[in-house]
Amino acid sequence: MKKFGLLTVGVFFGLALLVAPASVMAIEFQVPGTNTSLNVGGYVKLDIIYNDVSAGDDSQANIEYSPGEGPLDGSTAGEEDEVVFNARESRLWVKTSTPTDMGPLKTHLEFDFDTTDGNQLVSNSRHGRIRHAYGTLNGWLFGTTWSLFMHLDSLPEINDFGGPTGSMFVRQPQIRYTMALSDNSSLAISLENPETYYNAAALSAGAFPAADDGTFPDVIVRYSVNPPFGNLSAAVMARELKVDEFGVDDSTYAFAGQVGAVVKFGANDSIRTALSFGDGLGRYSSLATHYDAVITGGGDVEALQQIAGFFGYEHIWGGAWNWRSNLIVGASQADDPPEVATTSQTEKTLSVHANLFCDPVPGARLGIEYIRGERETYDDQEGTLNRVQFSAMFVF
């Protein structure tokens, strides 16, 4: 059965190579009667995914790798050998740029359809959701976009929407200011939406594990430099972790750091890597695989220490279709306080992504990827996922 699933994905990959259509470019024009330029674009993406074990019926973890949600050995959700088609990652964006005395005023509004509503019975419909909604002017940014604690340059090219274990992945409302220090370096600071992810189920069965009780925003500072060989970046983050519910009224402060790098050597090879460490990384790392904090037996909020990182290598094979490959290994591990020692919350995770991409024509990308994910919980349960994912993406 497993051989049949892998063969099916391979057949789809081969057929798509034959029928890949040409792409069209983004629409860009000046709005009549104004000095504002408007850019409308996006892409359509189909993913065909084979999982050797399922995370459950219509689970989001079946279509994007979530290190903390992989099925555990012996779980009732662990159905075997499934193939899932979806186009949820498809997206649309609208961007504007207007010249002013303070520099260009820019806006960015973007949607995709990667939501958990809907089902696969008839129409496979999904609602749209906001990905980005922000404006920039003279170094300032206001709105919702990627957290400054994410080192975007170090993220490797992958099929999977979730990203490798150990990567930071958060979009949230924020105020940010970025200043140029030189022609190739910058310093940025942001104030971002606070939220505390903790072991709420220990206080009230079935409680949602996030407390919307923060008084102070998350504060992040990032320094970046672009030497001839790529990019180097370092960031620090300070957070208030606060819980004021279920009889607990306490807070603590947490601090974390990150270093990231892109190192290019030769014309066809590069390394992309990042390492994050400290207290309270929790919801920022690996799609909230680990808690920010735990509630102790005395009712105190205690930040959870964590280390997370990934290492990626890219090689460009070249050719008319721009063939290229990536190999990425990622891992994360959190501290093990007694408050979570007997729970099924994830303690450590590991992932491997290996892929092959090509561009038959400008704007069209085809790719196939193998993913292996492993996780271990505090109560010593283990789970392993093997996935093959084909994608066809057409940019407009």
C-alpha positions as CSV (number, residue, x, y, z in Angstrom):
1,M,0.0,0.0,0.0
2,K,2.8,2.4,0.8
3,K,4.5,1.7,-2.4
4,F,1.3,2.5,-4.3
5,G,1.1,5.9,-2.5
6,L,4.6,6.9,-3.4
7,L,4.1,5.8,-7.0
8,T,0.9,7.9,-7.2
9,V,2.8,11.0,-6.2
10,G,5.6,10.3,-8.7
11,V,3.1,9.9,-11.5
12,F,1.4,13.2,-10.7
13,F,4.9,14.9,-10.7
14,G,5.7,13.5,-14.1
15,L,2.3,14.5,-15.6
16,A,2.6,18.0,-14.3
17,L,6.0,18.4,-16.0
18,L,4.3,17.7,-19.3
19,V,1.3,20.0,-18.9
20,A,2.8,23.0,-17.0
21,P,1.2,26.1,-18.4
22,A,2.9,29.5,-19.0
23,S,2.5,32.1,-16.3
24,V,1.4,35.7,-16.5
25,M,3.0,38.5,-14.5
26,A,1.6,40.6,-11.7
27,I,-0.7,43.5,-12.7
28,E,0.9,46.8,-12.0
29,F,-0.4,50.3,-13.0
30,Q,-0.9,53.8,-11.8
31,V,-4.4,54.6,-10.5
32,P,-5.9,57.2,-12.8
33,G,-6.0,60.7,-11.4
34,T,-3.5,59.9,-8.6
35,N,0.2,59.3,-8.2
36,T,-0.4,55.9,-6.5
37,S,0.8,52.8,-8.2
38,L,-1.1,49.6,-7.6
39,N,0.2,46.0,-7.8
40,V,-2.1,43.0,-7.8
41,G,-0.5,39.5,-7.7
42,G,-0.4,36.2,-6.0
43,Y,-0.1,32.6,-6.9
44,V,-2.1,29.4,-7.3
45,K,-0.6,26.3,-5.6
46,L,-1.7,22.7,-5.7
47,D,-0.3,20.3,-3.1
48,I,-0.6,16.5,-3.4
49,I,0.6,14.9,-0.2
50,Y,1.2,11.3,0.8
51,N,1.4,10.5,4.5
52,D,2.4,7.1,5.8
53,V,0.4,7.9,8.9
54,S,-2.5,10.4,9.4
55,A,-2.9,13.0,12.2
56,G,-6.7,12.5,12.0
57,D,-9.6,13.2,9.7
58,D,-9.2,16.5,7.9
59,S,-6.4,17.5,10.3
60,Q,-4.4,20.6,9.3
61,A,-1.3,18.5,10.3
62,N,-1.9,16.3,7.3
63,I,-1.2,19.1,4.8
64,E,1.5,21.1,6.6
65,Y,4.2,19.8,8.9
66,S,3.5,20.8,12.5
67,P,6.3,19.4,14.7
68,G,4.0,19.2,17.8
69,E,1.0,17.6,16.2
70,G,2.4,14.6,14.4
71,P,0.6,11.3,15.3
72,L,2.0,9.3,18.1
73,D,2.7,5.6,17.8
74,G,-0.4,3.6,18.6
75,S,-2.7,6.6,18.5
76,T,-6.3,6.1,17.3
77,A,-5.8,8.9,14.7
78,G,-2.9,7.0,13.1
79,E,-4.6,5.9,9.9
80,E,-2.1,4.6,7.4
81,D,-1.3,5.5,3.8
82,E,-3.3,8.5,2.8
83,V,-3.2,10.9,-0.1
84,V,-4.6,14.5,0.3
85,F,-5.0,17.1,-2.4
86,N,-5.4,20.8,-1.5
87,A,-5.0,24.3,-2.8
88,R,-5.2,26.2,0.5
89,E,-1.9,27.9,0.2
90,S,-3.0,29.8,-2.9
91,R,-3.0,33.6,-2.2
92,L,-3.8,37.1,-3.5
93,W,-2.1,40.3,-2.6
94,V,-2.7,44.0,-3.3
95,K,0.2,46.5,-2.8
96,T,0.3,50.2,-3.3
97,S,3.1,52.8,-3.4
98,T,2.6,56.6,-3.2
99,P,5.4,59.1,-3.3
100,T,5.5,61.6,-0.5
101,D,7.8,64.2,1.0
102,M,8.8,61.6,3.6
103,G,9.5,58.9,1.0
104,P,7.2,56.3,-0.5
105,L,4.1,55.4,1.5
106,K,3.5,51.7,0.9
107,T,0.7,49.3,1.9
108,H,0.4,45.5,1.6
109,L,-2.8,43.5,2.0
110,E,-2.6,39.7,1.5
111,F,-4.9,36.8,1.9
112,D,-4.7,33.0,1.6
113,F,-7.1,30.1,2.3
114,D,-5.2,28.0,4.8
115,T,-8.0,27.7,7.3
116,T,-9.5,24.7,9.1
117,D,-13.1,25.3,8.2
118,G,-14.8,23.4,5.4
119,N,-14.4,19.7,4.5
120,Q,-13.6,17.4,1.6
121,L,-17.1,16.1,0.9
122,V,-18.3,18.2,-2.0
123,S,-16.7,21.6,-2.7
124,N,-13.5,21.6,-0.6
125,S,-14.3,25.3,0.2
126,R,-12.1,27.3,2.6
127,H,-12.6,30.8,3.9
128,G,-10.0,33.5,3.2
129,R,-7.8,34.8,6.0
130,I,-5.5,37.8,6.5
131,R,-1.8,37.0,6.1
132,H,-0.4,40.6,5.9
133,A,-2.0,44.0,6.4
134,Y,0.4,46.8,7.0
135,G,1.7,50.1,5.8
136,T,5.2,51.6,5.8
137,L,6.6,55.1,5.7
138,N,10.0,56.5,6.4
139,G,11.3,53.4,8.1
140,W,8.1,52.9,10.2
141,L,5.8,49.8,9.8
142,F,2.3,49.6,11.3
143,G,0.1,46.5,11.0
144,T,0.2,42.7,10.8
145,T,3.2,40.9,9.2
146,W,6.0,38.5,10.1
147,S,7.5,39.0,13.5
148,L,10.9,40.7,13.6
149,F,12.2,37.7,15.5
150,M,12.0,35.7,12.3
151,H,15.1,35.7,10.2
152,L,13.4,35.5,6.8
153,D,16.6,35.4,4.8
154,S,17.7,32.1,6.4
155,L,14.5,30.3,5.5
156,P,15.2,27.7,2.8
157,E,13.0,26.9,-0.2
158,I,10.6,24.1,0.7
159,N,7.3,22.7,-0.5
160,D,5.9,22.3,3.0
161,F,3.9,25.3,4.3
162,G,4.8,24.7,8.0
163,G,8.6,25.0,7.7
164,P,11.4,22.9,9.2
165,T,11.5,22.2,12.9
166,G,13.4,24.8,14.8
167,S,12.3,27.7,12.6
168,M,10.5,30.8,13.9
169,F,7.0,31.2,12.4
170,V,4.8,34.1,13.7
171,R,2.7,36.8,12.0
172,Q,1.2,39.4,14.4
173,P,0.2,43.0,14.8
174,Q,3.2,45.3,15.5
175,I,4.9,48.7,15.3
176,R,8.4,48.5,13.9
177,Y,11.1,51.0,13.1
178,T,14.1,50.1,10.9
179,M,17.1,52.4,10.4
180,A,20.0,52.0,8.0
181,L,23.4,52.0,9.8
182,S,25.4,51.8,6.5
183,D,25.0,50.7,2.9
184,N,24.9,47.1,4.0
185,S,23.6,47.0,7.6
186,S,20.5,47.9,9.5
187,L,19.0,48.0,13.0
188,A,15.3,47.4,13.7
189,I,13.1,47.4,16.8
190,S,9.5,46.3,17.1
191,L,6.7,46.2,19.7
192,E,4.5,43.2,19.0
193,N,1.3,41.7,20.2
194,P,1.7,39.8,23.5
195,E,0.2,36.3,24.1
196,T,1.2,33.6,26.7
197,Y,1.0,29.9,25.7
198,Y,0.9,27.7,28.8
199,N,-0.4,24.5,30.4
200,A,-3.9,25.7,31.0
201,A,-5.3,22.2,30.9
202,A,-3.6,21.6,34.3
203,L,-5.9,24.3,35.8
204,S,-9.1,23.6,33.9
205,A,-9.8,20.5,31.7
206,G,-10.1,21.4,28.1
207,A,-9.1,25.0,28.6
208,F,-7.5,26.9,25.6
209,P,-3.8,27.1,26.3
210,A,-3.3,30.8,25.6
211,A,-3.9,33.7,28.0
212,D,-4.8,37.0,26.4
213,D,-3.7,38.9,29.6
214,G,-0.5,40.6,28.6
215,T,0.2,44.2,29.9
216,F,3.4,44.9,27.9
217,P,4.2,44.1,24.2
218,D,6.9,41.7,23.1
219,V,10.0,43.8,22.4
220,I,12.4,42.7,19.7
221,V,15.6,44.2,18.4
222,R,17.4,42.9,15.3
223,Y,20.8,43.8,13.7
224,S,21.5,42.7,10.2
225,V,24.5,43.0,7.9
226,N,24.9,41.9,4.3
227,P,28.6,41.0,3.6
228,P,29.6,39.9,0.0
229,F,29.0,36.3,0.9
230,G,25.3,36.6,2.1
231,N,23.7,37.8,5.3
232,L,24.3,37.7,9.0
233,S,21.7,38.7,11.6
234,A,21.2,38.6,15.4
235,A,18.1,39.4,17.4
236,V,17.0,39.6,21.1
237,M,13.5,39.4,22.5
238,A,12.0,40.4,25.8
239,R,8.5,39.2,26.8
240,E,6.1,39.5,29.7
241,L,4.4,36.1,30.3
242,K,1.2,36.7,32.2
243,V,-1.7,34.5,33.3
244,D,-4.8,36.0,35.0
245,E,-7.4,33.2,34.9
246,F,-8.4,30.0,36.6
247,G,-7.3,31.3,40.0
248,V,-3.8,32.2,38.8
249,D,-2.7,35.9,38.8
250,D,1.1,36.0,38.2
251,S,3.6,37.1,35.5
252,T,7.3,36.7,34.8
253,Y,9.7,38.1,32.2
254,A,11.4,36.0,29.6
255,F,14.4,36.7,27.3
256,A,15.5,35.0,24.1
257,G,18.1,35.4,21.4
258,Q,18.7,34.3,17.8
259,V,21.5,34.2,15.3
260,G,21.0,33.5,11.6
261,A,23.2,33.3,8.5
262,V,23.1,32.9,4.8
263,V,26.5,31.9,3.4
264,K,27.0,31.6,-0.3
265,F,30.0,29.8,-1.7
266,G,30.5,29.5,-5.4
267,A,27.8,30.3,-7.9
268,N,25.6,27.4,-7.1
269,D,25.8,26.5,-3.4
270,S,24.6,28.2,-0.2
271,I,23.9,27.5,3.5
272,R,20.9,28.9,5.4
273,T,20.8,28.4,9.1
274,A,19.4,29.9,12.3
275,L,19.7,29.1,16.1
276,S,17.2,30.4,18.7
277,F,17.6,30.0,22.4
278,G,16.3,31.2,25.8
279,D,13.1,31.5,27.8
280,G,9.7,31.9,26.4
281,L,10.4,31.0,22.8
282,G,7.3,28.8,22.9
283,R,4.7,30.1,20.5
284,Y,7.3,31.7,18.2
285,S,9.0,28.4,17.4
286,S,8.0,25.5,15.2
287,L,4.3,26.4,15.1
288,A,4.0,26.7,18.9
289,T,5.3,23.2,19.5
290,H,6.4,24.1,23.1
291,Y,4.8,26.2,25.8
292,D,6.0,29.7,26.7
293,A,5.5,29.0,30.3
294,V,4.1,26.5,32.9
295,I,2.1,27.1,36.1
296,T,3.9,25.7,39.1
297,G,2.3,23.9,42.0
298,G,2.4,27.2,43.9
299,G,0.5,29.0,41.2
300,D,3.5,30.9,39.8
301,V,4.2,31.5,36.1
302,E,7.5,30.0,35.1
303,A,9.1,30.6,31.7
304,L,10.1,27.4,29.8
305,Q,13.7,27.3,28.5
306,Q,14.1,26.1,24.9
307,I,16.6,25.7,22.1
308,A,15.7,25.4,18.4
309,G,17.5,25.6,15.1
310,F,17.9,24.3,11.6
311,F,20.6,23.9,9.0
312,G,19.9,24.0,5.3
313,Y,22.0,23.4,2.2
314,E,21.0,24.4,-1.3
315,H,22.6,23.4,-4.5
316,I,21.6,24.8,-7.9
317,W,21.8,22.2,-10.7
318,G,21.0,24.7,-13.4
319,G,19.7,24.0,-16.8
320,A,17.0,25.6,-18.8
321,W,14.4,24.8,-16.1
322,N,16.7,26.0,-13.2
323,W,16.8,22.7,-11.3
324,R,17.7,23.0,-7.6
325,S,17.7,21.0,-4.4
326,N,17.6,21.6,-0.7
327,L,18.5,19.5,2.3
328,I,17.3,20.8,5.7
329,V,17.7,19.3,9.2
330,G,15.9,21.0,12.1
331,A,15.4,20.2,15.8
332,S,14.0,21.8,19.0
333,Q,13.9,20.8,22.7
334,A,12.3,22.4,25.7
335,D,13.0,22.1,29.4
336,D,11.2,19.5,31.4
337,P,9.8,20.9,34.6
338,P,7.8,18.6,36.9
339,E,4.5,20.3,36.0
340,V,4.5,18.8,32.5
341,A,6.5,15.6,33.2
342,T,3.5,13.3,32.8
343,T,1.7,15.1,29.9
344,S,1.6,14.3,26.2
345,Q,2.9,17.8,25.4
346,T,5.9,17.7,23.0
347,E,9.4,17.8,24.6
348,K,11.7,17.4,21.6
349,T,11.3,17.2,17.8
350,L,13.4,16.5,14.7
351,S,12.7,17.0,11.0
352,V,14.4,16.4,7.7
353,H,13.3,18.0,4.4
354,A,14.9,17.0,1.0
355,N,13.5,18.4,-2.2
356,L,13.9,19.1,-5.9
357,F,12.5,22.1,-7.7
358,C,12.3,23.4,-11.3
359,D,10.8,26.3,-13.2
360,P,9.5,25.1,-16.6
361,V,8.7,28.8,-17.5
362,P,9.0,32.0,-15.6
363,G,6.4,32.1,-12.9
364,A,5.8,28.4,-12.8
365,R,7.4,26.2,-10.1
366,L,7.2,22.4,-9.7
367,G,8.6,20.6,-6.8
368,I,8.7,17.3,-4.9
369,E,9.8,16.9,-1.3
370,Y,10.4,14.1,1.2
371,I,9.8,15.0,4.9
372,R,10.5,13.0,7.9
373,G,9.3,14.2,11.3
374,E,9.9,12.7,14.7
375,R,8.7,13.8,18.1
376,E,8.8,12.7,21.7
377,T,6.5,13.8,24.5
378,Y,7.2,14.4,28.2
379,D,5.5,11.1,29.1
380,D,7.8,9.2,26.7
381,Q,5.5,8.6,23.8
382,E,7.0,8.8,20.4
383,G,5.8,9.4,16.9
384,T,7.3,9.3,13.4
385,L,5.9,10.7,10.1
386,N,7.1,10.1,6.6
387,R,5.6,12.4,3.9
388,V,6.1,12.9,0.2
389,Q,4.7,16.2,-1.1
390,F,4.4,17.3,-4.7
391,S,3.5,20.9,-5.5
392,A,2.7,23.0,-8.6
393,M,2.7,26.8,-8.2
394,F,1.8,29.4,-10.8
395,V,2.6,33.0,-9.9
396,F,0.6,35.9,-11.4
